Amino acid sequence: MPVVAVLSRKGGSGKSTVATHLAAWFAHLKVTVLLGDIDRQQSSRNWLRRRDPALPRILPWVMDQKSVTHTAPGVTHIVLDTPSALGGLDLARVVMSADVLVVPLGLAYFDRESGASFCAELKALPRVASGRCRLGVLGENLPAPDDKAASLHLWAKAQRVPYLGGLLQAPIYQRLQESGQSLFDLSDTAFPQERAQWNALLQWLQPMVLDEAGPEILPALSSALSS
């Protein structure tokens, strides 16, 4: 059962936006997904409360850092939204339960400095160091494309961490937060530029989805990745 944890050492990094979108993407692939919120702000939990019941179902899961391994019958995928202050034993406990770690990162110098030390800490944990838990960096809330945005790719290369593309600043994300929706809940033709910015991350996750979900997910996955 794949567990995707979205982590960052800095607040306001876009963890909840990434976590809710990944949960919605999994839900559209017809798998039973839990969205776990272990952040005190409960942003993902509140987003889920506003979600239209007619949309593909995402199960709520409120927990603390000590109960991340417990789940409900029938669940095949888990997405975790984690607190910014996660560290020490609590961080190690989450990583021990996870198969994939996605670290959203801003372009600012202090974001990159914090991200470098955080990625180094994560890579030192046995599950990441052994390759059993994959780690990737996602650019988040980036300004309009320019030469500076490309520096995140170079930064990730220097850290020896996969760069999973970047999400540009866009007003649609605020509207989606308020309505309990994701880009994947909208028409396939809506906001094509914003949807395309998720492709690198989704392609990176694809082998995990295929390996764990079985052949019944293939048609939905093919449609989602081509849209």
HELIX and SHEET records of a PDB file:
HELIX    1   1 LYS A   15  HIS A   28  1                                  14    
HELIX    2   2 SER A   43  ARG A   49  1                                   7    
HELIX    3   3 GLN A   65  SER A   67  5                                   3    
HELIX    4   4 GLY A   88  SER A   97  1                                  10    
HELIX    5   5 TYR A  109  ALA A  124  1                                  16    
HELIX    6   6 PRO A  126  ALA A  129  1                                   4    
HELIX    7   7 ASP A  147  GLN A  159  1                                  13    
HELIX    8   8 ILE A  172  SER A  179  1                                   8    
HELIX    9   9 LEU A  183  ASP A  185  5                                   3    
HELIX   10  10 PRO A  192  ALA A  196  1                                   5    
HELIX   11  11 ASN A  199  ALA A  213  1                                  15    
HELIX   12  12 PRO A  215  ILE A  217  5                                   3    
HELIX   13  13 LEU A  218  SER A  226  1                                   9    
SHEET    1   A 7 LEU A  59  VAL A  62  0                                        
SHEET    2   A 7 VAL A  33  ASP A  37  1                                        
SHEET    3   A 7 HIS A  77  ASP A  81  1                                        
SHEET    4   A 7 VAL A   3  VAL A   6  1                                        
SHEET    5   A 7 VAL A 100  LEU A 105  1                                        
SHEET    6   A 7 ARG A 134  LEU A 142  1                                        
SHEET    7   A 7 TYR A 163  LEU A 168  1                                        
END                                                                             
